[in-house]
Amino acid sequence: MSINFNQSPFSLLGIPLEEPLVDQNGYITEPWKDWLVQFSDILSDQISQLGFFLPILSTDRRDKIESPKDGQIIFNSTTNRIQVWYSGTWNNI
């Protein structure tokens, strides 16, 4: 399957613009669920063919992230190390 990313997913799958992503109970609505499954399959195929790329940031750019979350991972191009944000600091892996 191939997706033309120059078109919006709404026009690709015929999902009306007014269709909510989640219902009143917080569950993903159909047709979004179908679209997400298809997108996940495509992404899975791409990762298996190309690998997974971490965001590459210099130390300067990394430090400009306003609110890093625990578990956020980057490749630091200044130190050439993979780093993860945990307990308020960037840690080398």
N, C-alpha and C positions, 0 to 999 in steps of 0.2 A: 504494500500500500504506500502511496506517495501523497504528501500533502503539499499544496501550494501555499507557502506561508505568507504570500502577498495578499491572500484573501483572509477575511476573518473567519473564525470557526463557525460563526453564526450562519454565514452564507454557504459554507461547505456542507454543513449538516442540516441546514434548514431549521435551525433553532431560532424561534422568534426572539427578538431583542427583549421582550418583556418577560421571558421565561426566567424565573428565579433560579439561582444556582442551588440554594438550599430551601427546604420547606420550613414550616413553622416549628418543626421539631428538631431542626438542625441537620436533617439528612439530605444528601445530595439528590436532586430531582432527576427523573428521567427527562429528557434526553441527554442531560449533562453527564449522567453516569456512563452512558454508552460512549460519549465523546471522550471522557477521561480514560476509559478502558482502551479505546483505540489509540489515543495519544500515548498512553503508557506502553502499549505494545510497540509502537513506532520508536519511542525513546529507548526501550529495551533493546530493540534491534540495532539502533545506532550505537549504543554503549557497547554492545557485544562486538561490533565491527571496529569501532574507533577507540574504545576505552573511555574512561571517565576523566574529565579535566577539572582540576580544582581552580578556583579563582587565583590568578597570579597577581600579587600586590607587592610593591616595595614596602619597607618598614614605614616610610612617610605616609603612603596611601593607606596602609593598614591602620595606622594610628588615627586616621581621620574618620574611621567608621564610628558613627555616633553612639550606637547602643549595641555592641556585639552581644550575642546570646551564647550561653554555655553550649558547647558542642560545635560552634561555628568553626569551619576549617578553611585554611588558605595555604597557598604555597608562597613563602616570603622570598621574593627575588633578590633581596639585599643579602640575606643570610643563606639562601639556597636550602631552606629547611621547610618542612611541612609544620604548620603550627595550628594549634587548637585553642580557642578561648575557653577558659575554665576558671571559675572562682575569681573573676576580676582581673585575669592576666592572660597574656598569650604564652603558651607553652610549646616548646619544641617536641615533636613526636620522634 
